Amino acid sequence: MILDKLENADWYYESVPRLKEFMEFFNNNDLEELPACKIKIDGDDLFVNIMDFKGKKEADCDMEGHHDYIDIQIPFDTERMGWKSIADCESIKSEYDEGKDMELYNDKAQTYIDVPRGYFVVFFPTDAHQPGIAPGKSYRKLIAKTRVEN
């Protein structure tokens, strides 16, 4: 997992596939003004979902993990997220769905982070994460998905 300011994203270009291409797209478009949608930047290898959320209580937010994609998440307002290594997850809630590239866990987060405006977080396939902990709060965020390189 990576948590840092957007202005430092270039430090991670070598570690996160297609992060450079995503940041060029992010910096050259006013994504806050677009309607919620999915935009393909490089076909299925790199795309971004612009999403409007209604935050939930921690107990109502699932821990999730992905096999084929890395998540790059940018909330436009502070969002609390949970984290736990997938290797430490003990209870599967929903088996891996290849079409959604998602597996859900009954586990609780080991660590919590607040991701403020102006920051980004990267979740790798080794990271279970629990997004959306913001009870009653409506907010917008970007979730870029970049395919794992084998």
VENBELFEN-V997334 format. One record per residue. RES is the residue in one letter. PSI is psi in radians with two decimals (* if undefined). OMEGA is omega in radians with two decimals (NA if undefined). Layout:
# VENBELFEN-V997334
res = <RES;RES>
psi = <PSI;PSI>
omega = <OMEGA;OMEGA>
This chain:
# VENBELFEN-V997334
res = <M;I;L;D;K;L;E;N;A;D;W;Y;Y;E;S;V;P;R;L;K;E;F;M;E;F;F;N;N;N;D;L;E;E;L;P;A;C;K;I;K;I;D;G;D;D;L;F;V;N;I;M;D;F;K;G;K;K;E;A;D;C;D;M;E;G;H;H;D;Y;I;D;I;Q;I;P;F;D;T;E;R;M;G;W;K;S;I;A;D;C;E;S;I;K;S;E;Y;D;E;G;K;D;M;E;L;Y;N;D;K;A;Q;T;Y;I;D;V;P;R;G;Y;F;V;V;F;F;P;T;D;A;H;Q;P;G;I;A;P;G;K;S;Y;R;K;L;I;A;K;T;R;V;E;N>
psi = <2.51;2.35;2.15;3.00;2.56;-0.62;-0.26;0.12;-0.60;-0.34;-0.37;0.14;-0.58;-0.42;-0.45;1.94;2.35;0.23;-0.68;-0.80;-0.70;-0.78;-0.61;-0.77;-0.82;-0.80;-0.34;0.13;2.53;1.47;-0.31;-0.45;-0.26;2.68;2.82;2.27;3.07;2.30;2.13;2.15;-0.72;1.13;-2.35;-0.04;-0.45;2.06;2.85;2.39;2.15;2.07;2.47;2.22;2.68;1.97;2.75;2.95;2.65;-0.76;-0.37;0.01;2.19;2.61;2.32;2.77;2.73;2.61;-0.73;-0.26;2.62;2.35;2.30;1.93;2.33;1.75;2.52;0.01;2.74;2.29;2.34;2.39;2.56;2.74;2.54;2.49;2.35;-0.58;-0.41;-0.07;2.35;-0.30;1.98;2.23;-0.70;2.12;2.76;2.24;1.88;-0.65;-0.63;-0.13;0.97;2.43;2.43;2.58;2.61;-0.22;2.72;2.70;2.59;-0.56;2.57;2.49;2.55;2.16;1.79;2.93;2.42;0.02;2.88;2.76;2.46;2.21;2.14;2.96;-0.17;-0.06;2.05;2.47;2.67;1.49;2.93;0.26;1.67;1.24;2.10;-0.05;2.34;2.36;2.94;2.57;2.82;2.40;1.85;2.43;2.14;2.22;2.42;2.35;2.24;*>
omega = <3.07;2.99;-3.12;3.07;3.11;-3.12;3.13;-3.06;-3.10;3.07;-3.01;-3.09;3.14;-3.04;-3.05;-3.13;3.06;3.07;3.14;-3.14;3.11;-3.11;3.05;3.09;-3.13;-3.08;-3.09;-3.12;3.09;-3.01;3.09;-3.07;3.14;3.03;3.07;-3.09;3.03;3.14;3.08;3.12;3.11;-3.14;3.13;3.14;3.13;3.07;-3.11;3.00;3.00;-2.98;3.01;-3.03;2.89;-3.10;-3.10;2.99;-3.13;-3.10;-3.12;3.14;-3.12;2.92;-3.12;3.07;-3.11;3.13;-2.95;-3.08;2.98;3.07;2.95;-3.04;3.13;3.05;3.09;3.02;-3.05;3.10;3.04;3.13;3.05;3.14;3.00;3.08;3.10;3.13;-3.14;3.11;-3.02;-3.00;3.12;3.09;-3.12;-3.12;-3.13;3.07;-3.06;-3.14;3.12;-3.03;-3.08;2.99;-3.14;-3.09;3.04;-3.09;3.02;3.13;3.06;-3.09;3.09;3.10;2.99;-3.13;-3.10;3.03;3.14;3.12;3.02;3.07;3.11;3.06;3.12;3.11;3.06;-3.05;2.89;-3.11;-3.05;-3.12;2.96;3.14;-3.10;-3.01;3.04;-3.06;3.03;-3.12;3.13;3.05;3.03;3.00;3.05;3.12;3.10;-3.08;3.08;3.09;-3.13;NA>
